[in-house]
Amino acid sequence: MTILVWIEQNNGEAVSSCWEVLGKAQELAAQLGTSASALVVGDAIDVIAQEAAGYGAAVYTASSPALARYRLQPYAAVVEQALDASGATAFLTNATLRGGSLAATIACARGGGIAANASDLRVDGGQLIATRSIYSGNILADITFNSSLAVASVRPRSFSMPATGAGGGSIQALPVALDEASIREKITDFRAADTGEVSLTDAKIIVSGGRGVAADPEKGFALVGELADVLGAAMGASRAAVDAGYIPYKHQVGQTGKTVKPDLYIAAGISGAIQHLAGMGNSKVIVAINKDPDAPIFAKASFGIVDDLFTVLPALTEEFKKRLG
Ligand SMILES: Cc1cc2nc3c(=O)[nH]c(=O)nc-3n(C[C@H](O)[C@H](O)[C@H](O)COP(=O)(O)OP(=O)(O)OC[C@H]3O[C@@H](n4cnc5c(N)ncnc54)[C@H](O)[C@@H]3O)c2cc1C
């Protein structure tokens, strides 16, 4: 079984979670005694192809102005080309909106088995096994593949970033013959959503708020935001806070939100439900601020502050302002 990994990119910049998947694919390939290769699709993609080769992977590229922006139909066509060229029997993507749609399309086109939104991959008895969390995270299901092609999309931050290796990966350009007229998706306009916010999945530090802000949600999330600003952090939230309308869904961390793996995760007024822990439990350092000393989040936290978040958050912000200038 050889493994092909799609490297998602935006404007010539790779989406970092793809490197996590590539690193894992290389680890699995080593266990299977085979190889992992990367596929970079786009227009000006030389830098990303070099980056992929830097990880020691055999890299396939498909470059054309018609591939500059993601469109499912032409991207799926070049993935199929790369599957044929590499002879891969497993295809992996990150489980972003694009990665998820590409994985599903390829699985359909090739009659492959698919594990969508996998949280882990491993080899057992010479077989690839994907883990998916089901029933609100209460059960972790192992998925095996009976098909000749195994496809999986993997939740960002499920694996650590691989170390940049000694390089030495080869780069092979695939011939691209795309007829723009036959591509059914047309991009008529493109507007980047430049919110100025730090991206939650890429953030090294996250400050999150939960239903604990309920006494004054506006003030509570303003305090969360102020601490996040001082730390250069992204703002996260629990589902209870999102459902209550305190903050938009894009900030939700957890099973039905984003999976994150920052160096520091500060949880203010979050109880630590299993579905929240499913999204942030792998953070390096967790600091919990909660009035209730018995809140389950303290079992997972590296440091705990038992107090009112409306007092603790501004105190932390002031102290960090002084120390960080
Ligand atoms: C299918 C499914 C999927 C789900 N997906 C997600 C998900 O993706 N993410 C997610 O987060 N949840 C998810 N949930 C919901 C989850 O089960 C919990 O309900 C939710 O995480 C609780 O959010 P919370 O901790 O903010 O609220 P609560 O559980 O109500 O906790 C609030 C905490 O704040 C503390 N508090 C109150 N006032 C203060 C104060 N002034 N200062 C300090 N502490 C205070 C309380 O002691 C309490 O511990 C999901 C549930 C289901 C069924």
The ligand as an ORCA input file, in Angstrom:
! r2SCAN-3c Opt
* xyz 0 1
  C     -23.541     16.033     19.776
  C     -22.935     17.078     20.670
  C     -21.858     17.785     20.203
  C     -21.280     18.771     20.999
  N     -20.202     19.481     20.524
  C     -19.612     20.397     21.325
  C     -18.475     21.124     20.874
  O     -18.017     21.005     19.744
  N     -17.907     21.985     21.733
  C     -18.388     22.210     23.001
  O     -17.816     23.034     23.734
  N     -19.473     21.537     23.431
  C     -20.090     20.652     22.618
  N     -21.223     20.032     23.070
  C     -21.865     20.507     24.301
  C     -21.222     20.003     25.562
  O     -21.809     18.773     25.916
  C     -21.437     21.002     26.723
  O     -22.807     21.259     26.868
  C     -20.747     22.345     26.507
  O     -19.390     22.138     26.182
  C     -20.840     23.151     27.790
  O     -20.298     24.411     27.571
  P     -19.750     25.248     28.821
  O     -18.658     24.489     29.469
  O     -19.443     26.606     28.317
  O     -21.044     25.389     29.721
  P     -21.360     24.723     31.125
  O     -21.217     23.246     31.081
  O     -22.670     25.289     31.542
  O     -20.214     25.254     32.061
  C     -20.076     26.590     32.470
  C     -18.981     26.619     33.503
  O     -18.721     27.959     33.858
  C     -18.476     28.011     35.270
  N     -18.798     29.392     35.681
  C     -20.020     29.965     35.801
  N     -19.878     31.270     36.099
  C     -18.548     31.507     36.192
  C     -17.767     32.660     36.476
  N     -18.325     33.853     36.692
  N     -16.424     32.549     36.518
  C     -15.807     31.328     36.277
  N     -16.507     30.220     36.009
  C     -17.853     30.295     35.940
  C     -19.378     26.964     35.856
  O     -18.864     26.507     37.111
  C     -19.316     25.877     34.792
  O     -18.300     24.923     35.066
  C     -21.808     19.038     22.289
  C     -22.874     18.274     22.756
  C     -23.432     17.309     21.966
  C     -24.575     16.508     22.495
*
